[in-house]
Amino acid sequence: MKIKTLNTLLLLFISFFISNCNSQKNVSFQPKVVYKSKNLIITQISKNAFEHTSFLQTESFGNVPCNGLIVRKNKETIVFDTPTNDLSSEELIKWINQELHSKINAIIPTHFHDDCLGGLKAFHNHKIPSYSYTKTIELAKMNNYEIPKNGFNDSIILKVGNENISAKYFGEGHTKDNIIGYFPSENIMFGGCLIKELGASKGYLGDANISTWSNTVEKVK
């Protein structure tokens, strides 16, 4: 199985060596920006998947774009990673409700940094269930961040419409808790900050495990 990187911040299409109608559809789909404001950009990357991009001001890297994923099926959605703050998260929630006319079944932060759960309180204010790897909950508590409500060990499968999505922990890398999300019906994988495009900077390494990172990525492949 070969992984093709869509952009520098870790949205992945999976294409199989054998013929696969879903993967062929994804490869031919031309991404298009469907919403843009000062704080938030939403790009449709397949029929039922959207990339959301918000921004995080950092001392070391400047104003960094941070990506998450929205998957949709039958008027339901699941979001991987919040925007970087509550204001941008409110904007995203409003767009999903008003433009996709869809319920948000869950928010899944892929690790404990601000680019994944910085806007989690906004989702909780809207009574949207949050799910994360148990280590993410532990690290969020240690760093006084908003805490995901539901934890899982190893992996979880949730419903969006009549489809399954999954999230799974493969090992340490960018952080001790980084997980991978997968939307099988359109062969879309979300790698969070664990999976990097060739040549891309590794970014912030303060919580990384450099010695295991490449081995963890190999497990994903």
Residue frames as a rotation matrix with the C-alpha (Angstrom) as fourth column:
MET 1
0.580 0.814 0.000 0.00
0.814 -0.580 0.000 0.00
0.000 0.000 -1.000 0.00
LYS 2
-0.504 -0.777 0.377 1.39
0.799 -0.586 -0.139 3.38
0.329 0.231 0.916 -1.02
ILE 3
0.308 0.560 -0.770 0.68
0.796 -0.594 -0.114 6.64
-0.521 -0.578 -0.628 0.77
LYS 4
-0.255 -0.319 0.913 0.52
0.792 -0.610 0.008 9.86
0.554 0.725 0.408 -1.21
THR 5
-0.474 0.024 -0.880 0.78
0.697 -0.601 -0.392 13.16
-0.539 -0.799 0.268 0.69
LEU 6
0.441 0.727 0.527 -1.79
0.893 -0.413 -0.179 15.76
0.087 0.550 -0.831 -0.30
ASN 7
0.679 -0.245 0.692 0.03
-0.084 -0.962 -0.259 18.72
0.729 0.118 -0.674 1.21
THR 8
-0.293 -0.953 0.078 2.80
-0.169 -0.029 -0.985 19.62
0.941 -0.302 -0.153 3.61
LEU 9
-0.618 0.065 0.783 0.66
-0.780 -0.174 -0.601 19.33
0.097 -0.983 0.159 6.70
LEU 10
-0.911 -0.213 0.353 -0.26
-0.364 0.818 -0.445 15.76
-0.194 -0.534 -0.823 6.74
LEU 11
0.287 0.946 0.152 -3.48
-0.663 0.310 -0.681 14.94
-0.691 0.095 0.716 4.98
LEU 12
-0.729 -0.674 0.122 -2.91
-0.456 0.610 0.647 11.62
-0.511 0.416 -0.752 3.26
PHE 13
0.456 0.764 -0.457 -4.63
-0.888 0.352 -0.296 9.82
-0.065 0.541 0.839 0.40
ILE 14
-0.292 -0.518 0.804 -4.11
-0.381 0.834 0.399 6.08
-0.877 -0.190 -0.441 0.26
SER 15
0.376 0.385 -0.843 -3.98
-0.926 0.165 -0.338 4.40
0.009 0.908 0.418 -3.15
PHE 16
0.415 -0.146 0.898 -3.77
-0.267 0.924 0.273 0.65
-0.870 -0.353 0.344 -3.59
PHE 17
-0.698 -0.697 -0.163 -1.70
-0.426 0.222 0.877 -1.30
-0.576 0.682 -0.452 -6.07
ILE 18
-0.647 0.579 0.496 -4.89
0.735 0.646 0.206 -3.07
-0.201 0.498 -0.844 -7.11
SER 19
-0.653 0.478 0.587 -7.71
0.133 -0.692 0.710 -1.16
0.745 0.542 0.389 -8.81
ASN 20
-0.508 0.506 -0.697 -9.94
0.819 0.033 -0.573 0.61
-0.267 -0.862 -0.431 -6.30
CYS 21
0.047 0.598 0.800 -12.83
0.801 -0.501 0.327 2.86
0.596 0.626 -0.503 -7.35
ASN 22
0.864 0.309 -0.397 -12.70
0.497 -0.645 0.580 4.99
-0.077 -0.699 -0.711 -4.21
SER 23
0.104 -0.905 -0.411 -9.00
0.469 -0.320 0.823 5.70
-0.877 -0.279 0.392 -4.43
GLN 24
-0.511 -0.233 0.827 -9.33
0.859 -0.172 0.482 6.50
0.030 0.957 0.288 -8.13
LYS 25
0.493 0.777 0.391 -12.05
0.710 -0.619 0.336 9.00
0.503 0.111 -0.857 -7.31
ASN 26
0.750 -0.250 -0.613 -9.88
0.411 -0.549 0.727 10.66
-0.518 -0.797 -0.309 -4.67
VAL 27
-0.298 -0.947 0.120 -6.89
0.677 -0.121 0.726 10.97
-0.673 0.298 0.677 -6.96
SER 28
-0.454 0.152 0.878 -8.98
0.819 -0.317 0.478 12.67
0.351 0.936 0.020 -9.66
PHE 29
0.621 0.742 -0.253 -10.78
0.780 -0.553 0.293 15.07
0.078 -0.379 -0.922 -7.31
GLN 30
-0.246 -0.671 0.700 -9.48
0.507 -0.704 -0.497 18.62
0.826 0.233 0.513 -7.58
PRO 31
-0.270 0.122 -0.955 -9.28
0.941 -0.175 -0.288 20.23
-0.203 -0.977 -0.068 -4.11
LYS 32
-0.223 0.256 0.941 -11.14
0.426 -0.843 0.330 23.54
0.877 0.474 0.079 -3.89
VAL 33
-0.976 -0.091 -0.197 -11.43
0.216 -0.476 -0.853 26.20
-0.016 -0.875 0.484 -1.21
VAL 34
-0.228 0.969 0.093 -15.07
0.687 0.092 0.721 26.40
0.690 0.228 -0.686 -0.12
TYR 35
0.886 0.451 -0.107 -14.66
0.396 -0.618 0.679 28.87
0.240 -0.643 -0.727 2.77
LYS 36
-0.197 -0.980 0.010 -12.06
0.834 -0.173 -0.525 31.47
0.516 -0.095 0.851 3.67
SER 37
0.919 0.342 0.198 -11.81
0.185 -0.815 0.549 34.06
0.349 -0.468 -0.812 6.43
LYS 38
0.363 -0.811 0.459 -9.00
-0.746 -0.548 -0.378 35.69
0.558 -0.205 -0.804 8.37
ASN 39
-0.095 -0.368 0.925 -8.91
-0.951 0.308 0.025 32.83
-0.294 -0.877 -0.379 10.87
LEU 40
-0.086 0.223 0.971 -10.14
-0.108 0.967 -0.231 29.78
-0.990 -0.124 -0.059 8.99
ILE 41
-0.335 -0.001 -0.942 -9.84
-0.942 -0.023 0.335 28.15
-0.022 1.000 0.007 5.57
ILE 42
0.084 0.407 0.909 -11.87
-0.258 0.890 -0.375 25.10
-0.962 -0.204 0.180 4.53
THR 43
-0.419 -0.333 -0.845 -10.86
-0.901 0.038 0.432 23.09
-0.112 0.942 -0.315 1.48
GLN 44
0.690 0.640 0.339 -12.90
-0.546 0.767 -0.337 20.26
-0.476 0.048 0.878 0.00
ILE 45
-0.352 -0.929 -0.111 -10.49
-0.841 0.262 0.473 17.41
-0.411 0.260 -0.874 -0.78
SER 46
-0.982 0.191 -0.004 -12.96
0.161 0.839 0.521 14.71
0.103 0.510 -0.854 -1.83
LYS 47
-0.323 0.936 0.139 -16.72
0.154 -0.093 0.984 14.27
0.934 0.339 -0.114 -2.13
ASN 48
0.709 0.687 -0.157 -17.17
0.186 0.033 0.982 13.82
0.680 -0.726 -0.105 1.61
ALA 49
0.333 -0.653 -0.680 -13.97
0.929 0.102 0.356 15.13
-0.163 -0.751 0.640 3.18
PHE 50
0.775 -0.045 0.630 -12.73
0.128 -0.966 -0.226 18.62
0.619 0.256 -0.743 3.96
GLU 51
-0.220 -0.882 -0.416 -9.48
0.885 -0.001 -0.466 20.02
0.411 -0.471 0.781 5.31
HIS 52
0.904 0.410 0.123 -9.82
0.323 -0.841 0.433 22.83
0.281 -0.352 -0.893 7.87
THR 53
-0.137 -0.988 0.068 -6.87
0.816 -0.152 -0.558 25.19
0.562 -0.021 0.827 8.32
SER 54
0.957 0.289 0.004 -6.45
0.231 -0.772 0.592 27.61
0.174 -0.565 -0.806 11.21
PHE 55
0.267 -0.890 0.370 -3.40
0.089 -0.360 -0.929 29.49
0.960 0.281 -0.017 12.44
LEU 56
0.822 -0.118 -0.557 -1.15
0.570 0.163 0.806 29.36
-0.004 -0.980 0.201 15.50
GLN 57
0.662 -0.610 0.435 1.24
-0.396 -0.778 -0.487 32.19
0.636 0.150 -0.757 16.39
THR 58
0.825 -0.450 -0.340 4.50
0.565 0.663 0.491 30.70
0.004 -0.598 0.802 17.69
GLU 59
0.688 -0.645 -0.332 7.80
-0.341 -0.691 0.637 32.18
-0.640 -0.325 -0.696 18.85
SER 60
-0.199 -0.885 0.420 9.97
-0.034 0.435 0.900 29.76
-0.979 0.165 -0.117 16.90
PHE 61
-0.610 -0.010 0.792 8.03
0.689 0.487 0.537 29.32
-0.391 0.873 -0.290 13.65
GLY 62
-0.955 0.277 -0.111 5.88
-0.298 -0.882 0.366 32.44
0.004 0.382 0.924 13.30
ASN 63
-0.106 0.992 0.068 2.23
-0.837 -0.053 -0.545 32.18
-0.537 -0.114 0.836 12.25
VAL 64
-0.919 -0.379 0.106 1.85
-0.302 0.851 0.430 28.48
-0.253 0.363 -0.897 11.48
PRO 65
-0.067 0.908 -0.412 -1.05
-0.924 0.100 0.370 27.00
0.377 0.406 0.832 9.47
CYS 66
-0.819 -0.127 0.560 -2.53
-0.424 0.791 -0.440 23.97
-0.388 -0.598 -0.701 11.24
ASN 67
-0.468 0.605 -0.644 -4.72
-0.693 0.202 0.693 21.44
0.549 0.770 0.325 9.47
GLY 68
-0.574 0.387 0.722 -7.51
-0.368 0.666 -0.649 19.16
-0.732 -0.638 -0.240 10.58
LEU 69
-0.957 0.228 -0.179 -10.02
-0.046 0.490 0.870 16.94
0.286 0.841 -0.459 8.81
ILE 70
-0.278 0.940 0.200 -13.81
-0.731 -0.071 -0.679 16.84
-0.624 -0.335 0.707 8.48
VAL 71
-0.995 0.080 -0.062 -15.46
0.019 0.745 0.667 13.68
0.099 0.662 -0.743 7.17
ARG 72
-0.441 0.895 -0.071 -19.14
-0.801 -0.428 -0.419 13.62
-0.405 -0.128 0.905 6.18
LYS 73
-0.934 0.288 -0.212 -21.81
0.103 0.784 0.613 11.02
0.342 0.550 -0.762 5.48
ASN 74
-0.221 0.962 -0.162 -25.61
0.677 0.271 0.684 11.30
0.702 0.042 -0.711 5.43
LYS 75
0.412 0.419 0.809 -25.83
-0.090 -0.865 0.494 14.68
0.907 -0.276 -0.319 7.19
GLU 76
0.967 -0.226 -0.114 -23.37
0.144 0.125 0.982 13.65
-0.208 -0.966 0.154 9.90
THR 77
0.502 -0.860 0.095 -19.74
-0.281 -0.266 -0.922 14.64
0.818 0.436 -0.375 10.37
ILE 78
0.786 -0.448 -0.426 -16.74
0.577 0.287 0.764 13.78
-0.220 -0.847 0.484 12.50
VAL 79
0.811 -0.527 0.254 -13.89
-0.366 -0.796 -0.483 16.26
0.456 0.299 -0.838 12.97
PHE 80
0.498 -0.769 -0.401 -10.25
0.852 0.520 0.063 15.36
0.160 -0.373 0.914 13.54
ASP 81
-0.569 -0.762 -0.310 -8.40
0.821 -0.542 -0.177 18.08
-0.033 -0.355 0.934 15.47
THR 82
0.561 0.697 -0.446 -9.94
0.688 -0.693 -0.218 21.36
-0.461 -0.184 -0.868 16.54
PRO 83
0.509 -0.415 0.755 -8.86
0.286 -0.745 -0.602 24.67
0.812 0.522 -0.261 15.08
THR 84
-0.378 -0.902 -0.209 -6.21
0.497 -0.008 -0.867 26.36
0.781 -0.432 0.452 17.21
ASN 85
-0.996 0.083 0.037 -8.60
-0.077 -0.554 -0.829 28.39
-0.048 -0.828 0.558 19.40
ASP 86
-0.469 0.882 0.038 -12.23
0.560 0.331 -0.759 28.58
-0.683 -0.335 -0.650 20.45
LEU 87
-0.038 0.449 -0.893 -13.04
-0.446 -0.807 -0.387 31.49
-0.894 0.383 0.230 18.12
SER 88
-0.550 -0.236 -0.801 -11.96
-0.835 0.178 0.521 29.56
0.019 0.955 -0.295 15.04
SER 89
-0.969 0.241 0.049 -13.69
0.232 0.963 -0.139 26.44
-0.081 -0.124 -0.989 16.35
GLU 90
-0.214 0.929 -0.301 -16.96
0.167 -0.269 -0.949 28.35
-0.963 -0.253 -0.098 16.68
GLU 91
-0.106 0.091 -0.990 -16.52
-0.850 -0.525 0.043 29.47
-0.516 0.846 0.133 13.08
LEU 92
-0.866 -0.278 -0.416 -15.95
-0.460 0.768 0.446 25.88
0.195 0.578 -0.793 11.94
ILE 93
-0.769 0.631 0.101 -18.93
0.426 0.624 -0.655 24.53
-0.476 -0.461 -0.749 13.88
LYS 94
-0.023 0.768 -0.640 -21.17
-0.247 -0.624 -0.741 27.23
-0.969 0.141 0.204 12.39
TRP 95
-0.354 -0.177 -0.918 -19.98
-0.921 -0.104 0.375 26.42
-0.162 0.979 -0.127 8.87
ILE 96
-0.995 -0.020 -0.100 -20.62
-0.035 0.987 0.154 22.69
0.096 0.157 -0.983 9.29
ASN 97
-0.503 0.861 -0.076 -24.11
0.451 0.186 -0.873 23.35
-0.737 -0.474 -0.482 10.66
GLN 98
0.166 0.632 -0.757 -25.12
-0.244 -0.718 -0.652 25.99
-0.955 0.293 0.035 8.12
GLU 99
-0.060 -0.272 -0.960 -23.32
-0.974 -0.196 0.116 24.93
-0.220 0.942 -0.253 4.94
LEU 100
-0.869 -0.254 -0.425 -23.12
-0.357 0.916 0.182 21.15
0.343 0.310 -0.887 5.27
HIS 101
0.108 0.962 0.250 -26.42
-0.884 -0.022 0.467 21.02
0.455 -0.271 0.848 7.20
SER 102
0.146 -0.217 -0.965 -24.82
0.071 0.975 -0.209 18.29
0.987 -0.038 0.158 9.24
LYS 103
0.957 0.118 0.267 -24.61
-0.270 0.012 0.963 17.18
0.111 -0.993 0.043 12.84
ILE 104
-0.058 -0.998 -0.040 -21.14
-0.721 0.069 -0.689 16.85
0.690 -0.011 -0.724 14.38
ASN 105
0.737 0.389 -0.553 -20.99
-0.028 0.835 0.550 13.39
0.675 -0.390 0.626 15.95
ALA 106
0.739 -0.564 -0.369 -17.54
0.606 0.315 0.731 13.74
-0.296 -0.763 0.574 17.48
ILE 107
0.711 -0.700 0.060 -14.32
-0.599 -0.649 -0.469 15.72
0.367 0.298 -0.881 17.71
ILE 108
0.875 -0.473 -0.098 -11.11
0.479 0.823 0.306 13.65
-0.064 -0.315 0.947 17.87
PRO 109
0.675 -0.735 -0.067 -7.89
-0.728 -0.678 0.106 15.48
-0.124 -0.023 -0.992 18.84
THR 110
0.808 -0.374 -0.454 -4.93
0.038 0.803 -0.595 13.51
0.587 0.464 0.663 17.45
HIS 111
-0.196 -0.754 -0.627 -2.55
0.805 0.242 -0.542 14.68
0.560 -0.611 0.559 20.20
PHE 112
0.271 0.432 -0.860 -2.44
0.948 -0.274 0.161 17.11
-0.166 -0.859 -0.484 23.11
HIS 113
-0.755 -0.636 -0.160 -0.93
0.598 -0.767 0.231 20.25
-0.270 0.079 0.960 21.51
ASP 114
-0.382 0.588 -0.713 -2.82
-0.102 -0.793 -0.600 23.49
-0.919 -0.156 0.363 20.79
ASP 115
-0.636 0.109 -0.764 -3.10
-0.765 -0.218 0.606 22.71
-0.101 0.970 0.222 17.09
CYS 116
-0.776 0.360 -0.518 -5.24
0.111 0.886 0.450 19.69
0.621 0.291 -0.728 17.98
LEU 117
-0.067 0.788 -0.612 -7.29
0.930 0.271 0.247 20.68
0.361 -0.553 -0.751 21.03
GLY 118
-0.918 -0.367 -0.152 -6.79
0.396 -0.863 -0.313 24.44
-0.016 -0.348 0.937 21.37
GLY 119
-0.670 0.737 0.087 -10.44
-0.655 -0.642 0.399 24.99
0.350 0.210 0.913 20.41
LEU 120
-0.759 0.330 -0.561 -11.89
0.332 0.938 0.103 22.00
0.560 -0.107 -0.822 22.27
LYS 121
-0.806 0.466 -0.366 -13.89
0.266 -0.268 -0.926 24.08
-0.530 -0.843 0.092 24.74
ALA 122
-0.554 0.615 -0.561 -16.04
-0.795 -0.592 0.136 25.44
-0.248 0.521 0.817 21.91
PHE 123
-0.503 0.356 -0.788 -16.99
-0.323 0.768 0.553 21.90
0.801 0.533 -0.271 20.89
HIS 124
-0.773 0.202 -0.601 -17.82
0.600 0.538 -0.592 21.04
0.204 -0.818 -0.537 24.49
ASN 125
-0.797 0.492 -0.350 -19.95
-0.221 -0.778 -0.588 24.18
-0.561 -0.392 0.729 24.75
HIS 126
-0.276 0.686 -0.673 -22.01
-0.946 -0.070 0.317 22.78
0.170 0.724 0.668 21.86
LYS 127
0.285 0.381 0.879 -22.33
-0.679 0.728 -0.095 19.40
-0.676 -0.570 0.466 23.64
ILE 128
0.624 -0.182 -0.760 -20.25
-0.624 0.469 -0.625 17.68
0.470 0.864 0.179 20.96
PRO 129
0.940 -0.261 0.220 -18.64
0.035 0.715 0.699 14.47
-0.340 -0.649 0.681 22.29
SER 130
0.398 -0.883 -0.247 -14.84
-0.881 -0.294 -0.371 14.38
0.255 0.365 -0.895 22.29
TYR 131
0.982 -0.134 0.137 -12.71
0.102 0.970 0.219 11.25
-0.162 -0.201 0.966 22.01
SER 132
0.428 -0.896 -0.120 -8.97
-0.808 -0.320 -0.494 10.83
0.404 0.308 -0.861 22.38
TYR 133
0.117 -0.557 -0.822 -6.27
0.235 0.820 -0.522 8.32
0.965 -0.132 0.227 23.19
THR 134
0.802 0.284 -0.525 -5.99
0.540 0.030 0.841 7.94
0.254 -0.958 -0.129 26.97
LYS 135
-0.148 -0.938 -0.314 -2.45
0.971 -0.198 0.135 9.37
-0.188 -0.285 0.940 26.95
THR 136
-0.483 0.049 0.874 -3.82
0.428 -0.858 0.285 12.56
0.764 0.512 0.393 25.36
ILE 137
0.642 0.756 0.128 -6.19
0.178 -0.309 0.934 12.99
0.746 -0.577 -0.333 28.29
GLU 138
0.576 -0.509 -0.640 -3.31
0.804 0.209 0.557 12.48
-0.150 -0.835 0.530 30.71
LEU 139
-0.494 -0.846 0.201 -1.08
0.870 -0.481 0.111 15.01
0.003 0.229 0.973 28.94
ALA 140
-0.123 0.548 0.828 -3.90
0.299 -0.775 0.557 17.54
0.946 0.316 -0.068 28.56
LYS 141
0.850 0.422 -0.316 -4.47
0.387 -0.093 0.917 17.39
0.358 -0.902 -0.243 32.33
MET 142
0.210 -0.873 -0.440 -0.75
0.930 0.039 0.367 17.82
-0.303 -0.486 0.820 33.03
ASN 143
-0.746 -0.546 0.381 -0.62
0.658 -0.694 0.292 20.93
0.105 0.469 0.877 30.82
ASN 144
-0.498 0.630 -0.596 -3.91
0.274 -0.538 -0.797 22.46
-0.823 -0.560 0.095 32.07
TYR 145
-0.927 0.246 -0.282 -5.60
-0.348 -0.293 0.891 22.18
0.137 0.924 0.357 28.67
GLU 146
0.102 0.994 0.050 -9.27
-0.985 0.108 -0.137 21.46
-0.141 -0.035 0.989 27.98
ILE 147
-0.700 -0.422 0.576 -9.64
-0.470 0.880 0.073 17.72
-0.538 -0.220 -0.814 28.55
PRO 148
-0.544 0.508 -0.668 -11.30
-0.542 0.396 0.741 15.33
0.641 0.765 0.060 26.06
LYS 149
0.054 0.716 0.696 -14.33
-0.999 0.034 0.042 13.67
0.007 -0.697 0.717 27.64
ASN 150
0.887 0.350 0.301 -13.93
-0.340 0.936 -0.085 10.09
-0.311 -0.027 0.950 26.39
GLY 151
-0.074 -0.993 -0.090 -10.73
-0.919 0.033 0.393 8.05
-0.387 0.112 -0.915 26.27
PHE 152
0.942 0.289 -0.169 -9.78
-0.331 0.873 -0.358 4.92
0.044 0.393 0.918 24.36
ASN 153
0.144 -0.895 0.421 -6.91
-0.400 0.336 0.852 2.45
-0.905 -0.292 -0.310 24.52
ASP 154
-0.522 -0.520 0.676 -5.18
0.360 0.584 0.728 1.56
-0.773 0.624 -0.118 21.25
SER 155
-0.970 0.188 0.155 -8.06
0.100 -0.273 0.957 2.31
0.223 0.943 0.246 18.85
ILE 156
-0.412 0.903 -0.121 -11.69
0.031 -0.118 -0.992 3.31
-0.911 -0.413 0.021 18.43
ILE 157
-0.843 0.297 0.448 -14.34
0.491 0.084 0.867 2.97
0.220 0.951 -0.217 15.71
LEU 158
-0.512 0.700 -0.498 -17.14
0.030 -0.565 -0.825 5.54
-0.858 -0.437 0.268 15.44
LYS 159
-0.099 0.599 0.794 -20.07
0.946 0.304 -0.111 5.94
-0.308 0.741 -0.597 13.07
VAL 160
-0.632 0.117 -0.766 -20.57
-0.262 -0.962 0.070 8.82
-0.729 0.245 0.639 10.66
GLY 161
0.003 0.735 -0.678 -23.83
-0.996 0.063 0.065 8.21
0.091 0.675 0.732 8.83
ASN 162
0.928 0.343 0.149 -23.71
-0.350 0.936 0.025 4.54
-0.131 -0.075 0.988 7.85
GLU 163
0.491 -0.836 -0.246 -19.90
-0.021 0.271 -0.962 4.49
0.871 0.477 0.115 7.60
ASN 164
0.786 -0.373 -0.492 -17.19
0.593 0.233 0.771 3.66
-0.173 -0.898 0.404 10.12
ILE 165
0.513 -0.791 0.332 -14.22
-0.388 -0.559 -0.732 5.87
0.765 0.247 -0.594 10.85
SER 166
0.734 -0.315 -0.602 -11.32
0.630 0.645 0.432 4.75
0.252 -0.696 0.672 12.99
ALA 167
0.551 -0.678 0.487 -8.57
-0.669 -0.708 -0.227 6.28
0.499 -0.201 -0.843 15.08
LYS 168
0.887 -0.284 -0.364 -5.57
0.374 0.905 0.204 4.27
0.271 -0.317 0.909 16.21
TYR 169
0.647 -0.746 0.157 -2.37
-0.685 -0.479 0.548 4.66
-0.334 -0.462 -0.821 18.20
PHE 170
0.864 -0.390 -0.317 0.71
0.045 0.688 -0.725 3.18
0.501 0.612 0.612 16.48
GLY 171
0.262 -0.819 -0.510 3.46
0.963 0.257 0.081 4.46
0.065 -0.513 0.856 18.77
GLU 172
0.455 -0.159 -0.876 5.41
0.367 -0.863 0.347 7.54
-0.811 -0.479 -0.334 19.79
GLY 173
0.056 -0.458 0.887 6.71
0.981 -0.138 -0.133 10.10
0.183 0.878 0.442 17.30
HIS 174
-0.182 -0.025 0.983 5.87
0.167 -0.986 0.006 13.81
0.969 0.165 0.184 17.19
THR 175
-0.106 0.158 0.982 4.45
-0.945 -0.324 -0.050 13.25
0.310 -0.933 0.184 20.68
LYS 176
-0.915 -0.218 0.338 3.91
-0.351 0.845 -0.404 10.30
-0.198 -0.488 -0.850 23.01
ASP 177
-0.370 0.888 0.274 0.19
0.076 0.323 -0.943 10.28
-0.926 -0.329 -0.187 22.21
ASN 178
-0.453 0.212 -0.866 -0.09
-0.800 -0.525 0.290 10.97
-0.393 0.825 0.407 18.45
ILE 179
-0.173 0.512 0.841 -2.76
0.202 0.854 -0.479 8.92
-0.964 0.087 -0.251 16.66
ILE 180
-0.987 -0.094 -0.128 -3.88
-0.118 -0.108 0.987 8.32
-0.107 0.990 0.096 13.08
GLY 181
-0.113 0.993 0.025 -7.42
-0.371 -0.019 -0.928 8.78
-0.922 -0.114 0.371 11.72
TYR 182
-0.973 -0.207 0.099 -8.88
-0.007 0.461 0.887 6.81
-0.229 0.863 -0.450 8.80
PHE 183
-0.021 0.963 -0.269 -12.03
-0.651 -0.217 -0.727 7.26
-0.758 0.160 0.632 6.66
PRO 184
-0.508 -0.372 0.777 -12.23
0.130 0.859 0.496 3.94
-0.852 0.352 -0.388 4.75
SER 185
0.400 0.779 0.483 -15.05
0.572 0.200 -0.796 4.71
-0.717 0.594 -0.365 2.32
GLU 186
0.995 -0.095 -0.033 -12.89
-0.086 -0.642 -0.762 7.35
0.051 0.761 -0.647 0.60
ASN 187
0.537 -0.835 -0.118 -9.48
0.804 0.549 -0.227 5.94
0.254 0.027 0.967 1.53
ILE 188
0.346 -0.386 0.855 -8.44
-0.169 -0.922 -0.348 9.06
0.923 -0.024 -0.385 3.39
MET 189
0.316 -0.357 -0.879 -5.99
0.899 0.407 0.158 8.92
0.302 -0.840 0.450 6.26
PHE 190
0.740 -0.094 0.665 -5.25
-0.207 -0.974 0.093 11.82
0.639 -0.207 -0.741 8.59
GLY 191
0.236 -0.786 -0.572 -1.77
0.646 0.567 -0.511 11.69
0.726 -0.249 0.641 10.04
GLY 192
0.936 0.090 -0.340 -1.86
0.322 -0.606 0.728 14.71
-0.141 -0.791 -0.596 12.32
CYS 193
0.643 -0.763 -0.062 1.70
-0.766 -0.642 -0.036 15.84
-0.012 0.071 -0.997 13.06
LEU 194
0.402 -0.492 0.772 3.05
-0.141 0.800 0.584 12.28
-0.905 -0.344 0.252 13.00
ILE 195
0.273 -0.225 0.935 3.29
0.852 0.508 -0.126 11.95
-0.447 0.831 0.330 9.21
LYS 196
0.183 -0.328 -0.927 5.47
-0.178 -0.938 0.297 14.48
-0.967 0.110 -0.230 7.40
GLU 197
0.997 0.076 -0.013 5.86
-0.018 0.063 -0.998 15.12
-0.075 0.995 0.064 3.69
LEU 198
0.368 -0.918 0.146 9.34
0.924 0.378 0.049 14.33
-0.100 0.117 0.988 2.37
GLY 199
-0.389 -0.647 0.655 11.56
0.681 -0.681 -0.268 17.35
0.620 0.342 0.706 2.89
ALA 200
0.482 0.640 0.598 9.20
0.025 -0.692 0.721 19.04
0.876 -0.333 -0.349 5.35
SER 201
-0.504 -0.607 0.614 10.47
-0.568 -0.303 -0.765 20.37
0.651 -0.735 -0.192 8.67
LYS 202
-0.498 0.298 -0.814 9.73
0.593 0.802 -0.069 18.20
0.633 -0.517 -0.576 11.70
GLY 203
0.308 0.660 0.686 8.51
-0.062 -0.705 0.706 21.33
0.950 -0.260 -0.176 13.46
TYR 204
0.212 -0.166 0.963 8.39
-0.929 -0.340 0.146 21.50
0.303 -0.926 -0.226 17.26
LEU 205
0.054 -0.318 -0.946 10.32
-0.103 0.941 -0.322 18.60
0.993 0.115 0.018 18.81
GLY 206
-0.438 -0.294 0.850 10.00
-0.783 -0.340 -0.521 19.40
0.443 -0.893 -0.081 22.52
ASP 207
0.115 0.553 0.825 7.63
-0.818 0.524 -0.238 16.48
-0.564 -0.647 0.512 23.12
ALA 208
0.572 0.115 -0.812 8.91
-0.740 0.501 -0.449 14.20
0.355 0.858 0.371 20.36
ASN 209
0.428 -0.515 0.743 10.49
-0.191 0.752 0.631 10.77
-0.884 -0.412 0.223 20.53
ILE 210
0.279 -0.383 -0.880 12.95
-0.941 -0.290 -0.173 11.00
-0.189 0.877 -0.442 17.64
SER 211
-0.686 -0.692 0.225 14.31
-0.652 0.722 0.232 7.48
-0.323 0.012 -0.946 18.17
THR 212
-0.566 0.533 0.629 10.94
0.337 0.846 -0.413 5.78
-0.752 -0.022 -0.658 17.59
TRP 213
-0.049 0.645 -0.762 9.31
-0.505 -0.675 -0.539 8.20
-0.862 0.358 0.359 15.13
SER 214
-0.384 -0.144 -0.912 10.36
-0.922 0.121 0.369 6.49
0.057 0.982 -0.179 11.88
ASN 215
-0.996 0.029 -0.090 9.47
0.037 0.995 -0.089 3.04
0.087 -0.092 -0.992 13.23
THR 216
-0.418 0.900 -0.127 6.01
0.163 -0.064 -0.985 4.30
-0.894 -0.432 -0.120 14.17
VAL 217
-0.008 0.378 -0.926 5.47
-0.832 -0.516 -0.204 5.67
-0.555 0.768 0.319 10.66
GLU 218
-0.773 -0.331 -0.541 6.52
-0.587 0.695 0.415 2.31
0.238 0.639 -0.731 9.20
LYS 219
-0.837 0.523 0.164 3.77
0.315 0.704 -0.636 0.64
-0.448 -0.481 -0.754 11.24
VAL 220
-0.046 0.841 -0.539 1.21
-0.313 -0.525 -0.791 2.99
-0.949 0.132 0.287 9.68
LYS 221
-0.285 -0.140 -0.948 2.31
-0.953 -0.064 0.295 2.06
-0.102 0.988 -0.115 6.16
